[in-house]
Amino acid sequence: MTHGETIILTLLYYNDRYGYELEKHIEQNMMRDWTQIGFSSIYSILNKLHKKGFIDYEMREEQKGPKRKVFHILDEGREAVQNGVIEMLKKPTIAKQDIDVGIVCSPMFDDTTVKEALIEYRARVEKNIVCYYELLDKRYQEKPSVKKLFRRAIIHMEADIKWVDEMLEEYE
């Protein structure tokens, strides 16, 4: 199950929603910062989940405007997302990041150029850590699972800084 499918099913697990509500929730909670779900893919994902028999919809009258498709999760979808999430929690994966490709390809540059790039990378990681702490303090106090996600990300970024520092020592 893709990240997008898992996120959509999880959001529908708790509340019936129409497509725009899903998009709004994803955007407001900055979910694209930590998962692979594109703006234009929401309706495509909804169609796939419907074809798989995981969700269904009904047309609902709105006070203003036309009828809307309101999506809801089916029992098959509940079971699929529960199984998918448990597998995600169990299975470690190695993230594919630009820094990894950059390091492998860096021998084409002199040491000074690579060192300067790593210093900039380190500064950006530090800035991200500050941003994540601010989000934790201001926005996600009432969302324990999101706090855990951000805390995990912070720990990874702190480890990344340690790694960069070790790499910079090699260029001394």
Secondary structure, DSSP 8 states (H G I E B T S, - for coil): --HHHHHHHHHHHH--B-HHHHHHHHHHTTGGGTS---GGGHHHHHHHHHHTTSEEEEEE--SSSS-EEEEEE-HHHHHHHHHHHHHHHH-------HHHHHHHHGGGS-HHHHHHHHHHHHHHHHHHHHHHHHHHHHT-TT-HHHHHHHHHHHHHHHHHHHHHHHHHHHT-
